[in-house]
Amino acid sequence: MSLNTNTWNRIRYSLYLPFYDFIADRIFRKHRQRSVQLSGAKPTDAILLLGAGTGLDLPYLQGCTHLTAIDITPGMISKLKERAQHLNLPVQAHVMNGQELQFPDATFDAVLLHLILAVIPDPVACIKEVERVLKPGGTVMVFDKFLPDGQEPSSLRRLLNQVASTLFSDINRSIGNIISHTSLRQDLNEPAALGGAFRIVRLRKP
């Protein structure tokens, strides 16, 4: 019996949990911080952290009073709650599928998508849900690895992706292709980690 991708993601990130922070924080700390800063979110804004992991973005959201965090992995959410308590941050944290958000339309002023669009099985379903729950004029901050828009992956990259997408994340996704299914518009796209393989992208909802 084969596992569906959501179940596999839950299993593998439960296995990564003991050393997840060491890798995801040390390497990407400054990029998370910059992405949060570029969001321009105000302390009273309703902010959704989608695919929030263990809450490594929380230190950069000090003073925010309407934080919601979701992740598909229960162990990640447990660690996030501990981190939020330690930081004295009020966070509503839920185990939830980022492709099927259980929130009403136009709930959030800002959404953070840090290291999730290359991992989640269906990034188009995810970004459509983000668009739905985002208020008009709201902001989406994306930090992830992407192919340059319009570039096709090489044969070697396609081969490597068969392993990478199973163990870690897809290395062949394009942010332009993903958001083309929505009304969201890019107003910033800047290089981040690993020589620009990772990008910080800001999206706006009309």
C-alpha positions in Angstrom: 0.0 0.0 0.0 1.5 3.3 -1.1 1.5 6.4 1.1 0.0 9.6 -0.2 2.2 12.6 -0.2 0.6 14.4 2.7 1.1 11.3 4.9 4.7 11.0 3.8 5.4 14.6 4.6 3.9 14.1 8.0 6.1 11.1 8.6 9.4 12.5 7.2 9.1 15.8 9.1 8.4 13.9 12.3 11.6 12.0 11.7 13.5 15.3 10.9 12.2 16.9 14.1 15.2 16.3 16.4 17.6 18.1 14.1 15.2 20.3 12.1 16.0 23.5 14.0 19.7 23.1 13.7 19.5 23.1 9.9 16.5 25.3 9.2 17.5 28.0 11.7 21.3 28.3 11.4 21.3 28.4 7.6 18.2 30.5 7.0 17.8 32.7 10.1 18.7 36.1 8.4 16.5 35.3 5.4 13.5 34.6 7.6 14.0 37.8 9.5 14.3 39.8 6.3 11.2 38.3 4.8 9.2 39.2 7.9 10.6 42.7 7.8 9.7 43.1 4.1 6.1 42.1 4.9 5.5 45.4 6.5 3.1 43.7 8.9 1.8 45.8 11.8 1.6 44.4 15.3 -2.2 44.3 15.2 -2.4 42.6 11.8 -3.8 39.1 11.5 -0.9 37.0 10.3 -0.9 33.4 9.2 2.3 31.2 9.3 1.5 28.4 6.9 3.8 25.4 7.1 5.1 27.0 10.3 7.3 24.1 11.4 8.7 24.5 14.9 8.0 28.3 14.9 11.4 29.6 13.8 9.8 32.7 12.4 8.3 33.6 15.8 11.3 35.6 17.2 10.8 38.1 14.4 7.2 38.6 15.2 7.6 39.9 18.7 4.8 42.3 19.7 2.3 40.8 17.2 -1.0 40.0 18.8 -3.0 38.1 16.2 -0.8 35.2 15.1 -2.0 31.9 13.7 0.3 29.0 12.8 -0.5 25.8 11.0 1.6 22.7 10.1 0.6 19.2 8.9 3.0 17.6 11.5 1.7 17.3 15.1 5.3 17.2 16.5 6.2 20.5 14.8 3.1 22.2 16.2 4.0 20.9 19.7 7.4 22.5 19.5 6.0 25.7 18.1 3.6 26.0 21.0 6.6 25.6 23.4 8.5 28.2 21.5 5.6 30.6 21.6 5.2 30.1 25.3 8.9 30.8 25.9 8.7 34.0 23.8 5.4 35.0 25.5 3.7 35.3 22.1 0.0 34.6 21.7 -0.3 32.1 18.9 -3.3 30.1 17.7 -1.5 26.9 16.5 -3.3 24.1 14.6 -2.4 20.9 12.8 -3.9 21.6 9.4 -3.3 20.8 5.7 -2.1 23.9 3.9 -4.0 22.9 0.8 -7.3 22.9 2.6 -7.3 25.9 5.0 -10.1 25.8 7.6 -10.5 29.6 7.8 -13.1 31.9 6.3 -12.4 34.1 3.3 -10.5 37.3 3.8 -9.3 36.4 7.3 -5.6 37.5 7.3 -3.7 40.7 6.5 -0.5 38.8 5.8 0.6 35.2 5.2 4.1 33.8 5.6 5.1 30.9 3.3 8.6 30.1 4.4 10.1 26.9 3.0 6.7 25.4 2.2 5.8 26.0 -1.5 8.7 23.6 -2.6 7.6 21.0 -0.1 3.8 20.9 -0.1 2.4 18.3 -2.6 0.2 20.8 -4.6 1.6 24.3 -4.4 -1.1 25.7 -6.7 -3.9 24.4 -4.4 -1.9 26.0 -1.5 -1.5 29.4 -3.1 -5.2 29.5 -4.1 -6.1 28.9 -0.5 -3.7 31.6 0.6 -5.4 34.0 -1.9 -8.8 33.0 -0.6 -8.1 33.7 3.1 -6.1 36.8 2.4 -7.8 40.2 2.7 -7.8 42.5 -0.3 -4.6 44.5 -0.2 -3.0 41.8 1.9 0.6 40.6 1.6 2.2 37.2 1.1 5.8 36.6 1.9 7.5 33.7 0.2 11.0 32.4 1.1 11.9 29.2 -0.8 14.0 27.7 -3.6 12.8 28.2 -7.2 13.9 27.8 -10.8 14.1 31.2 -12.6 10.8 31.8 -14.3 10.8 30.5 -17.9 13.8 28.2 -17.3 13.3 24.5 -17.8 15.2 22.1 -15.6 18.0 20.1 -17.1 17.9 16.4 -17.5 20.3 16.0 -14.5 18.2 18.3 -12.4 15.1 16.3 -13.2 16.9 13.2 -12.2 18.1 14.7 -8.9 14.6 15.9 -8.2 13.3 12.4 -8.0 15.5 11.9 -4.9 15.2 15.5 -3.5 11.4 15.7 -3.8 11.1 12.4 -1.9 13.5 13.2 0.9 13.4 17.0 1.2 11.6 19.2 -1.3 11.0 19.8 -5.0 13.9 21.7 -6.7 12.2 22.4 -10.0 9.3 24.7 -9.1 8.7 28.2 -10.5 7.1 30.9 -8.4 5.7 32.5 -11.6 4.0 29.3 -12.6 2.5 28.8 -9.2 1.0 32.3 -8.8 -0.2 32.4 -12.4 -3.3 30.6 -11.2 -4.2 33.5 -8.9 -4.7 37.2 -8.9 -1.6 37.7 -6.7 1.0 40.0 -8.1 4.8 40.1 -7.4 6.2 43.4 -6.3 9.5 42.1 -5.0 11.7 39.1 -5.9 15.2 39.1 -4.5 18.0 36.6 -4.2 18.5 35.0 -0.8 20.4 31.9 0.3 22.8 29.7 -1.8 23.6 32.3 -4.4 20.1 33.1 -5.3 18.7 29.5 -5.6 16.5 30.6 -2.7 14.4 33.7 -3.2 12.4 36.1 -1.1 9.2 37.1 -3.0 6.5 39.5 -1.9 3.0 39.1 -3.3 0.0 41.4 -3.1 -3.7 40.7 -3.4 -5.5 43.4 -5.4 
